[in-house]
Amino acid sequence: MAIVKQNKIIVEPFLAFGNEDEVFLKGRVISAYNEKRPSSRNNWIKNIFASIRRYSGSSVPSAKVEITFQEKKYVIATDEDGVFELQLGDSRPKIEQNEIVTFKVLEPATKKSPVAHLEVIRYSGDIGVISDIDDTIIISHSTDIGKKFWLSISKNAFTRRPLPGVSEFYKKITDEGLLPIFYVSSSDWSLFDLIKDFLHYRHIPDGPILLKDKHINLRNVWKSGGGDHQHKFDKIELIFSMYPEMSFYLIGDSGQEDPEIYAEVLRNHPGRIKGVFIRLVGELDEEREKKLSSLIKMDHFHFVKTSDEAIAIAEKEMII
């Protein structure tokens, strides 16, 4: 097979989580860009150039990836956006130690394709948390495309700001990180490392981050986080199917479609929603509130303006 002369092709592994029987894996293949670790000392000019480099990375469609897990090998092709996913059944843990999955690009062939590794995290228990990210955890101005675009290119993981009190609220609702938490967002996979670093830097509990598959590049970077949000519902359904014994708290905001998505989840899974917290972005439109009231019992929903208000409700209802 001929060697392709191009930038180094790498696998970016995103997800490796599961239950006691199944494991869900996800990643993408890209033509690698060279980027230094961001710093809280970076100014907006450095961050803009870093954003340009971030979105200059080209996804590689129809690439073949070899996945090795529990001494078995699987070969899977990437989609048109360079993304791949694999859900493995009959994959109970076999040894009392960390489980590692490896990823390697087989095609297109390059002189050297480094092997990527990811530890598989298995979750169990009766209660979990599912949360949005933009304007729920991190200030994003999702309803103002100009402000949102400027934030996305001029800030990094260490200069983006969280909503006040978020870290305390999330620590409390996850019982200091003992309960599993899953993040579902309409941001694209190019922001995966930024979000992961942001959560760590701001002391917000870590968990699987499920983002939007559609590739964003320099020509359409302003679309990141926008468009159809049906994928959020699909990813929440995936989480519910993987953890059928688990009930969930759902956290989101009113800036986009979180209330409507969560209302549909509540209708599909009666008895499995322990509570919904929606941070208000501006005032809730009266017509929208009326429509939501017709869809679900509003006592399941808590509309809050601050994290302190959410903590107070959670304490009153003995959630925390």
Beta strands, then each sheet from edge to edge (+ up, - down):
strand 1: 9-18
strand 2: 23-31
strand 3: 58-59
strand 4: 64-69
strand 5: 72-77
strand 6: 83-88
strand 7: 99-107
strand 8: 116-122
strand 9: 127-131
strand 10: 181-188
strand 11: 209-212
strand 12: 247-253
strand 13: 273-279
strand 14: 301-304
sheet 1: 3+ 2- 1+ 8+ 7- 4+ 5-
sheet 2: 3+ 2- 6+
sheet 3: 11+ 10+ 9+ 12+ 13+ 14+
end
